């Protein structure tokens, strides 16, 4: 990716994470990135294109982080990865988490943004569904949906309230329901 485009996308995510959807304009992206006026619009001709670019950039970053952390060899390992990702998303990565939810909400009225969000979600499902299948989930697609929904719901709770309950018991409950405990060896 050209450095100017990468800087524009980084700036777009920063603006979304700190100022919400209304903060995102081409001119503000240029200013935030320290780029000459009109630079962002050279890569993203419309606001919709800029929004889709931000969704795709965020999805690529998150997918790389998750792929680097997977695959754990147990449900407990998966729980640990999810909790570590959650802590990162609610501390140092809170701006990106806020950007993600701003884009989710924007997708309600913009089909192109919603489609980009859906493509990103499908990418995560392609990583998580086979893993849950290997861990013994009877219905890995349903298990993935439940796990991802619980994770995103807890993220939103933390973001909206500043601090929420520990996500580990909730995620553990979903995993326990989805992945049977391994049988005890005979005695």
C-alpha positions in Angstrom: 0.0 0.0 0.0 1.4 3.4 -0.9 2.6 5.3 2.2 0.2 8.2 1.6 -2.8 5.9 1.5 -1.6 4.1 4.7 -1.3 7.5 6.5 -4.7 8.5 5.3 -6.3 5.3 6.6 -4.4 5.6 9.9 -5.7 9.1 10.3 -9.3 8.0 9.4 -9.2 5.4 12.1 -7.8 7.9 14.6 -10.6 10.4 13.8 -13.3 7.7 14.0 -11.9 6.5 17.3 -11.7 9.9 18.9 -14.5 11.9 17.3 -16.9 9.4 15.9 -18.4 9.2 12.5 -19.0 13.0 12.1 -15.3 13.7 12.6 -14.5 11.8 9.4 -14.0 14.1 6.4 -11.4 14.1 3.7 -10.0 17.5 4.9 -9.7 16.3 8.5 -8.0 13.1 7.3 -5.5 15.2 5.4 -4.9 17.4 8.4 -4.6 14.5 10.9 -2.2 12.7 8.7 -0.1 15.8 7.9 -0.8 15.3 4.2 -1.3 18.0 1.5 -4.9 19.0 1.1 -6.7 16.7 -1.3 -4.5 13.7 -0.7 -7.1 11.5 0.9 -9.5 12.2 -1.9 -6.9 11.0 -4.4 -7.3 7.5 -2.9 -10.9 7.7 -1.7 -13.0 9.8 -4.1 -16.2 9.8 -2.0 -17.0 9.7 1.7 -18.4 6.2 1.2 -15.1 5.0 -0.3 -13.3 6.5 2.7 -15.6 4.7 5.0 -15.2 1.4 3.2 -11.4 1.9 3.1 -11.4 2.4 6.9 -13.5 -0.8 7.4 -11.2 -2.8 5.3 -8.1 -1.4 7.0 -9.4 -2.1 10.4 -10.5 -5.6 9.4 -7.1 -6.4 8.0 -5.4 -5.2 11.1 -7.7 -7.2 13.4 -7.5 -10.3 11.2 -3.7 -10.2 11.3 -3.7 -9.9 15.1 -6.2 -12.8 15.5 -4.3 -15.0 13.0 -1.0 -14.4 14.8 -2.6 -15.5 18.1 -4.4 -18.6 16.8 -4.8 -21.5 16.8 -4.8 -22.6 20.4 -4.9 -26.3 21.0 -7.7 -26.2 23.6 -10.8 -24.3 24.5 -8.8 -22.9 27.5 -6.2 -21.6 25.0 -8.9 -20.0 22.9 -10.4 -18.4 26.0 -6.9 -17.0 27.0 -6.4 -15.6 23.4 -9.9 -13.9 23.4 -9.3 -12.4 26.9 -5.9 -11.1 25.9 -7.4 -9.6 22.7 -10.2 -8.1 24.8 -7.8 -6.4 27.2 -5.8 -5.0 24.3 -9.0 -3.7 22.6 -10.2 -2.0 25.8 -6.9 -0.4 26.8 -4.2 0.5 24.2 -6.5 -0.4 21.3 -9.6 1.4 22.6 -9.5 4.0 19.8 -9.6 1.3 17.2 -12.5 -0.4 19.1 -14.4 2.9 19.1 -13.7 3.3 15.3 -15.0 -0.2 14.7 -18.3 0.5 16.5 -18.7 3.8 14.7 -18.3 2.0 11.4 -20.8 -0.7 12.5 -23.4 1.9 13.2 -22.7 3.8 10.0 -23.3 0.5 8.1 -27.0 0.7 9.1 -27.7 3.4 6.6 -24.9 2.7 4.1 -25.1 -0.6 2.3 -21.5 -0.4 1.0 -20.2 0.0 4.5 -22.5 -2.8 5.8 -21.2 -5.0 3.0 -17.6 -4.2 4.0 -18.3 -5.0 7.6 -20.0 -8.3 6.6 -16.9 -9.3 4.5 -14.7 -8.6 7.5 -17.0 -10.7 9.8 -16.9 -13.5 7.2 -13.1 -13.5 7.3 -13.1 -13.9 11.1 -15.7 -16.7 10.8 -13.4 -18.5 8.3 -10.7 -18.5 11.0 -12.9 -19.3 14.0 -15.4 -21.9 12.6 -12.7 -24.5 11.7 -11.0 -24.0 15.0 -14.2 -24.6 17.0 -14.8 -27.7 14.9 -11.3 -29.0 15.8 -12.1 -28.3 19.4 -15.2 -30.5 19.2 -18.1 -28.0 18.7 -21.1 -29.9 17.4 -22.3 -26.8 15.5 -19.1 -24.7 14.9 -20.9 -22.0 12.8 -23.5 -21.4 15.6 -20.7 -21.6 18.2 -18.7 -19.0 16.3 -21.7 -16.7 16.1 -22.4 -17.0 19.8 -18.8 -16.5 20.7 -18.3 -13.5 18.4 -21.6 -11.9 19.5 -20.7 -12.3 23.2 -17.2 -10.8 22.5 -18.6 -7.9 20.6 -21.3 -7.3 23.1 -18.9 -7.2 26.0 -16.6 -4.8 24.0 -19.6 -2.5 23.4 -20.5 -2.6 27.0 -16.9 -1.6 28.1 -16.7 1.1 25.4 -20.1 2.7 26.3 -19.7 2.5 30.0 -15.9 3.0 30.4 -15.5 -0.2 32.3 -17.6 -3.3 32.6 -17.5 -6.7 34.1 -14.7 -9.1 33.5 -15.5 -10.7 30.1 -13.8 -14.0 31.0 -16.7 -15.6 32.8 -19.1 -14.7 29.9 -16.8 -15.9 27.2 -16.0 -19.1 29.2 -19.7 -19.8 29.6 -20.2 -19.5 25.8 -17.2 -21.7 25.1 -18.3 -24.3 27.7 -21.7 -24.5 26.0 -20.2 -24.8 22.5 -17.2 -27.1 23.1 -17.7 -30.2 25.3 -15.1 -30.8 28.0 -12.7 -33.6 27.0 -13.6 -37.0 28.4 -11.6 -38.0 31.5 -9.2 -40.8 30.9 -10.4 -44.1 32.3 -9.2 -44.9 35.8 
